[in-house]
Amino acid sequence: MCYMLIKQYETRMVLFGGGFILCCISLAPMAGLNAFAKTMTNGALITAICSATGFAYCVTYTECDRSLVHYLTRPIRNVGILMIPITSLLTFAINIAIPSAAGVGAVVGTTLIPLLLRAGFKPAAAAAAVLMGTTGSLLSPGLSHNAYVSDMAHMSIMDLISYHGIYSLMIGVVGAVGLCIVCWVLGDNKGEKMAEANPAADAEMSSFKPSPIKAFVPLIPIILMLVFTFWIPSVKMGVAPAMLIGTIVCLIVAMCDPQQFSKQFFKGMGDSYGSIMGIIIAAGVLAAGLTASGLIKGLIALMVQSKEIAQWGGSIGPFVLSVLMGSGDAGAMAFNSAVTPHAQEFGMQIHSLGSLAFLAGAAGRTASPIAGITILVAGLAKANPFDVAKRTFLPMVVAVVLLAIFMR
């Protein structure tokens, strides 16, 4: 299974196939099938993930995301090497409101990468600056991992984000500062300044008319959840209602065709069920196979011997798998489905081990040269993906080591 995932075989097929084969070998085929049925009807996950992705599709369709990027990126010009960490931190902040790594990479990359190239930064550094900020989705209520682990730990999504928020911010800051140091050592700010990075993109940007009201729309669900969670707790504001309110406001502000707008929203919901929920469902089948075969029992017996083994295994394991597979989801989901429910048996809490695994997985994806987002931003900058990952790898290793040491 690891070999097939590294070779970029279809993730859901590999997780489901491997789990079901393990169930059959263990003479318990129904365990895998029952896990499939149980996971595919998990209401808490479906409402949070599908509504968030539907909202994200509408924000992109109405170009509200481009307006947000436009106003946030205007101040960062002519600040030398500091453009690298500022770009990463801005991307990190935008990624909280737009939780899709590919989506934020595309919309931020088309604006900031040409800006960095014109300032004289090498293409690989410009791409790496945007890539490094795509861990901001860790703080988004719409992130699938937040919904999955909070449901497993029987706590609200906002409570889970409050727990790992400081560590997620640490990843963003360590990544931005570390990348700045790496780029300075490599002399990435001494490239040739480009008069025109992409004429076609420049023409498109010149025709774009930003709106401050549209720029506010992507922030509405996050603001609503913060207000009702911390200041008006008597009103239970879940992810789905917040996303629906944001979607309605988006339609009113954009004044676009309601029929096309509606199609985009439900297209986003359907796509997220097939892609994001699909990985969660397949990981559930794998967990059933690992449990039926006794592999989980043996792993837990090993982890019970030392909390440190669990701490380092829950961070380094998902990190390495994510680097090799190019996905921050598959390895973390498989670990959280199989191992994290047993966290208390070896002296940890479900929410802490689960958060540790998916934070480390996100760091591994950011350090991977074969991740989709790495290839995307490298293409925008016309850089080699391996050159881009060479700049993000070391800062992410430092971040994961710090997670393993301090996250409890």
Disulfide bonds with the S-S distance in Angstrom:
none
